[in-house]
């Protein structure tokens, strides 16, 4: 069945649910009503037109709360692309950042973005024992894309993997406790019974396949999973995650990031956003402006600083400025650490 045929054969309720039409209509109306409280002269049709234009272009997630960004697959993918557009200069400069620094950058676009999701992303690039290592922007963005877009699917795959791994381990395998006298012999015998790394790839695919396209959350295309799992006899879960993050077919299926070879090429893309209202604020900027958070010296809460409409260069400049501040703090910390090591070395020499 083709995509066009599927569109016209599904029921109206199914079509609305599949494309999250109700979710966005409710959000558009609530945003409009909140906007009219401070600006009674707002034109509803113009505002709704701007809202859905921003939604179409994928700029509707800028400065929005995490619950809204996570609510639909379109918003998740749009947020990944927004993050790439805002901070691709980091990749061009070749900077390596820690997971805490990447979380700080995500917090500039979504103030309540959870750190746990950044940790999960890091586990795709790094092993658990190396989560304090620095990550390149290219590695992070592709891993972040699959972790955020396919989060529920990957959690389900983790459960299936653990179940398959436990069932493949024979309970009859002897447990050898070597003594001091025959430790070498015992160790050699024990190595014969160590579990092979990973699980059978075909068996894992058979476990994952029933989940694909039969659940309410996003899943990778079956053809891409076949390509990954049929190319090796056994696979670890870490290897599975790495393969998904590096898959060009899956990246193309999501359709927001360019191929890896083109990720850092080209000119910067325009950034635009609809007005929004922060919790606890009373004022709202005119329609068509881009807003950012600033802290008023006379008050203890966030206020809104107005920027001119379509001032993407100003938005990018502010975000880049904060990113540079993060890098400066890290460099200062490294220099301080080096000085402390030198001092300790001098003391030990004395």
Secondary structure, DSSP 8 states (H G I E B T S, - for coil): --HHHHHHHS-HHHHHHHTTHHHHHHHHHHHHHHHHHH-TT--HHHHHHHHHHHHHHT-TTTT--HHHHHTSHHHHHHHHHHHHHHHHHHHHHT-EE-HHHHHHHHHHH-TT--HHHHHHHHHHHS-GGGTTS-EEHHHHHHHHHHHHHTHHHHHHHHHHHHHHHHHHS-TTS------SSSHHHHHHHHHTTS--SSEEHHHHHHHHHTTTTSSSS----HHHHHHHHTTSSEE-HHHHHHHHHH-HHHHHHHTSS--GGGTT-S------------TT------TT--EEEEE-TTSSSEEEEE--TT-HHHHHHHHHHHHHHHHHHHHHHHHHHHHHHHHHHHHHH-
